[in-house]
Amino acid sequence: MKLGLIAGGGDLPKHVAYAAGEELGQVIVLDGFGHPDDFPNAAVIRLARFGKIVKTLKKSACTHVCFVGYVDRPNFKNMKPDLRALFLMPGAMKAATNGDDALLRHILGLFEKEGFEIMSPQEVCVDLLLQEGALGAVNLPRAHREDALTACHIAQVIGSLDIGQGAVVARGVTLAVEAQEGTDAMLRRVASLPQDLRGTAGERVGVLAKMVKPRQDQRVDLPVIGLATVENAAAAGLAGIVAEAGRAFVLDEESVVEAANKHGIFVLGLPPSEND
């Protein structure tokens, strides 16, 4: 097996590349999203250069393809496709009208038609998946359980509408839901709310839930918890973070645990739901 890694933004791609080891055949960094310096001999290719991407992967004898890292929803009007992508644009644009998940499934299908097998990031680095239970010294206090359950429910509801994967609930009130801006920007929004709505470092309230979207293709786009997630949650006065065990990545777990313990917040892996 030779793995072709198509890398968007964030830190997860370099973790997956490292875990792939000698099976890593080629890294393609999507121009404007990923970081070429994170990988040796990476090819930097624009998002709409489908023909070039496929040619580069096949030249490196890649048999499998893994998509990892965040990519903003494309603006089809501003894209400059190569000839191959030009013929595929109408199908992609039609899929996009049904939401981001439909677009991702469509793109995966295009690569499968080229003979590649899609490999999920979690197949490459299973050790990065969130385990069930508390990561650090702080567990989920009874006082915050209802907020955690409500946040999970809200996250699943917006996920079913293909809006986002995260929600913040405090004292039974939904403070924020994640959309295109991402988790960190959402948490900064919460931190800007009046303190009578959110918690503080002295009196933490509220829970961030990050959930897989119901019916999403789990070969791509699992939620990610990293050091920035914990720090932004702490700055927003939250009491903790929850996600489904086995369905979210934890990056730099040692730093995540250290920060969670320092701020006195919990990071908890919940039993996976059955709402797929």
C-alpha positions in Angstrom: 0.0 0.0 0.0 1.1 3.5 -0.8 -0.9 6.3 0.8 -1.5 9.7 -0.8 -2.3 12.3 1.8 -4.3 15.3 0.7 -3.7 17.9 3.4 -5.8 20.9 4.4 -5.3 23.2 7.3 -4.7 22.4 11.0 -2.2 20.2 12.8 -3.9 16.8 12.2 -2.4 16.3 8.7 1.2 16.2 10.0 0.2 13.7 12.7 -1.4 11.4 10.1 1.7 11.8 7.8 4.0 10.8 10.7 1.8 7.8 11.6 1.8 6.6 8.0 5.5 6.1 8.1 7.0 4.2 5.1 3.5 3.7 3.6 3.3 7.4 2.9 3.8 7.8 -0.8 2.9 11.4 -1.5 1.6 14.5 0.4 -0.4 17.0 -1.6 -0.9 20.2 0.3 -3.9 22.2 -0.8 -2.7 25.6 -1.7 -3.9 28.2 0.8 -4.9 25.7 3.5 -2.1 23.3 4.4 1.5 24.0 5.5 4.1 22.6 3.1 6.9 23.0 5.6 5.2 20.3 7.8 6.1 17.6 5.2 9.1 16.5 3.2 8.7 16.7 -0.6 5.1 17.9 -0.5 3.5 19.0 -3.7 1.4 22.2 -3.4 -1.6 22.1 -5.7 -4.7 24.3 -5.9 -8.0 22.8 -4.9 -9.5 22.9 -8.4 -6.6 21.1 -10.1 -8.2 17.7 -9.9 -6.3 16.4 -13.0 -2.9 17.4 -11.5 -3.7 15.9 -8.1 -4.7 12.6 -9.7 -1.6 12.6 -11.9 0.7 13.4 -9.0 -0.8 10.6 -6.9 -0.5 8.0 -9.7 3.0 9.0 -10.5 3.9 8.2 -6.9 2.1 4.8 -7.2 -0.4 5.7 -4.5 -3.1 3.1 -4.1 -5.0 4.8 -1.2 -6.0 8.4 -0.5 -6.6 10.1 2.8 -8.2 13.5 3.2 -7.3 15.3 6.3 -7.4 18.8 7.6 -9.9 21.6 7.2 -10.8 23.2 3.9 -13.1 26.1 3.6 -16.2 25.6 1.4 -15.1 26.5 -2.1 -16.4 29.5 -4.0 -17.0 28.0 -7.4 -17.1 31.4 -9.1 -13.5 32.1 -8.1 -12.0 28.7 -8.8 -9.6 28.2 -11.7 -10.1 24.5 -12.6 -7.8 22.5 -14.8 -9.3 20.9 -17.9 -10.1 17.7 -16.0 -11.8 19.6 -13.2 -13.7 21.8 -15.6 -15.7 18.8 -16.8 -16.4 17.7 -13.2 -17.5 21.1 -11.9 -21.2 20.8 -12.7 -21.5 17.6 -10.7 -19.6 19.1 -7.8 -21.7 22.3 -7.8 -24.9 20.2 -7.9 -23.7 18.1 -4.9 -22.8 21.3 -3.0 -26.4 22.5 -3.1 -27.2 19.5 -0.8 -24.6 20.6 1.8 -21.0 20.1 2.7 -21.4 16.4 3.5 -22.9 15.8 0.0 -20.0 17.6 -1.6 -17.4 15.6 0.4 -19.1 12.3 -0.6 -19.1 13.4 -4.2 -15.4 14.2 -4.1 -14.6 10.9 -2.5 -16.5 9.2 -5.2 -14.5 10.9 -7.9 -11.2 9.6 -6.4 -12.7 6.1 -6.1 -13.6 6.2 -9.8 -9.9 6.9 -10.4 -9.1 3.6 -8.7 -8.0 4.9 -5.3 -9.3 3.4 -2.1 -10.3 6.0 0.5 -8.6 5.6 3.9 -9.8 7.6 6.9 -7.3 9.4 9.1 -8.4 7.3 12.1 -7.3 4.1 10.2 -3.9 5.6 10.0 -3.5 7.0 13.5 -6.1 5.2 15.8 -4.0 6.2 18.8 -5.2 9.8 18.4 -8.8 9.0 18.9 -10.5 10.2 22.1 -11.0 7.4 24.6 -14.1 6.9 26.8 -13.9 8.7 30.1 -12.1 11.8 31.5 -8.8 12.7 29.9 -7.5 14.7 32.9 -8.0 15.0 36.6 -11.4 16.6 36.3 -14.5 14.5 35.6 -18.0 15.7 34.5 -19.6 17.1 37.7 -23.3 16.4 38.2 -24.1 20.1 38.0 -23.0 20.2 34.4 -24.5 17.0 33.1 -27.7 18.5 31.8 -25.7 21.2 29.9 -23.5 18.4 28.4 -26.5 16.4 27.3 -28.2 19.4 25.8 -25.1 20.6 24.0 -24.7 17.1 22.5 -28.3 17.2 21.4 -28.0 20.6 19.8 -24.8 19.6 18.1 -26.5 16.6 16.6 -29.5 18.7 15.5 -27.4 21.2 13.7 -25.3 18.3 12.3 -28.4 16.7 10.8 -28.9 20.0 9.0 -25.3 20.0 7.8 -24.5 23.3 9.7 -21.6 22.3 12.0 -20.4 19.9 14.6 -20.2 22.0 17.8 -22.5 23.7 20.3 -22.1 25.5 23.6 -24.8 25.3 26.3 -24.7 27.0 29.7 -27.4 26.8 32.4 -29.7 25.3 29.8 -29.2 28.2 27.3 -27.6 27.6 23.9 -24.9 30.3 23.8 -23.5 29.3 20.3 -23.6 26.8 17.5 -20.7 26.2 15.1 -21.1 27.1 11.5 -18.5 27.8 8.8 -16.3 29.8 11.2 -15.0 26.7 13.1 -14.8 25.8 16.8 -12.1 28.3 17.9 -14.0 31.3 16.4 -17.2 30.1 18.0 -15.5 29.9 21.4 -14.1 33.4 20.9 -17.7 34.6 20.3 -18.8 33.0 23.5 -15.9 34.7 25.4 -17.2 38.0 24.1 -20.7 37.5 25.6 -21.6 39.3 28.9 -20.4 37.4 32.0 -23.9 37.0 33.3 -24.6 34.7 30.3 -21.4 32.7 30.4 -19.0 31.5 33.1 -15.7 32.9 34.4 -12.4 31.5 35.6 -13.8 31.7 39.1 -17.2 30.2 38.4 -17.1 28.0 35.3 -20.4 27.1 33.6 -21.3 25.7 30.2 -20.2 22.8 28.1 -18.8 22.6 24.5 -20.0 19.4 22.7 -18.3 18.4 19.4 -20.3 15.6 17.7 -20.1 13.8 14.4 -22.9 14.8 12.1 -25.6 12.2 11.8 -25.2 10.2 8.6 -21.9 11.9 7.7 -19.2 9.9 5.9 -16.8 9.3 8.8 -13.9 8.7 6.5 -13.5 12.5 6.6 -14.0 15.5 8.9 -14.1 13.9 12.4 -14.1 16.6 15.2 -10.7 17.6 16.6 -9.8 18.7 20.1 -6.5 20.3 20.6 -4.7 22.7 22.9 -6.3 25.7 21.3 -9.7 24.1 21.9 -9.0 23.8 25.7 -7.5 27.3 26.0 -10.4 28.9 24.1 -12.9 27.0 26.2 -11.2 28.1 29.3 -11.1 31.8 28.1 -14.9 31.5 27.5 -15.5 30.5 31.1 -16.7 27.0 30.2 -16.6 24.1 32.6 -15.7 21.5 30.0 -15.6 19.8 26.7 -17.3 16.5 25.6 -17.1 14.5 22.4 -17.8 10.9 21.4 -15.1 8.3 22.2 -13.7 6.9 19.0 -15.3 9.7 16.9 -13.0 12.7 17.7 -9.3 13.2 17.6 -7.2 14.6 20.4 -4.0 16.3 19.3 -1.0 16.6 21.6 -2.9 14.8 24.4 -0.3 15.6 27.0 -0.7 19.3 26.4 -4.5 19.0 26.3 -4.5 17.3 29.7 -2.0 19.7 31.2 -4.1 22.7 30.1 -7.4 21.1 31.2 -6.0 20.4 34.7 -4.5 23.9 34.9 -7.8 25.5 34.2 -9.9 23.0 36.1 -12.1 22.0 33.2 -13.0 18.5 32.0 -12.4 16.8 28.7 -14.6 13.8 28.4 -15.1 11.0 25.9 -18.7 9.9 25.9 -20.0 6.5 24.7 -20.7 6.8 20.9 -24.3 7.5 20.0 -26.3 5.4 17.7 -27.5 8.3 15.6 -25.6 7.6 12.4 
